């Protein structure tokens, strides 16, 4: 058995379950890797920052390129990258890197989905949307903005709908950025603050450990016969 996808291509029924499992495993893997990377960056921020400074001005386009590739991928989670950029570049420049990366990701994701929208079972997914979203015309700005509020699936579904229904690319870009940029800006600020707190308490612990070691070393020295 096969069915016709919204872009006119046929997809076998037997492969739908496999594709669904594969997408979920891929999304989980991206989530684990991205947040692990962000945790490593926050923990070793001084070393990473020194390395970034050694690269110079190339650090910004590299960070934008990485953010673009991750954010344009289906079922991607950009929260960790947004936090990491705030940790590396500070709240202002981290937010700018995130915003520029989102614009490029919107463009790249749109054109990729124009050629690969059949990988998502769009018709059945649209039927399972909440009633408050289905009342909007599919492909309209209100529909795209509402879909993007759905955690996890929303961004991928909105991009796929925009590409499949030939929504003007500028509408797709601004509806994506209207939701994603404020969220990523907050995450960038959060990443900067978390990094400061982590290293503040890490410094305190190191001082206490050093003081404890010095006291015990002197104590044992005075006890020697």
Beta strands, then each sheet from edge to edge (+ up, - down):
strand 1: 2-4
strand 2: 10-12
sheet 1: 1+ 2-
end
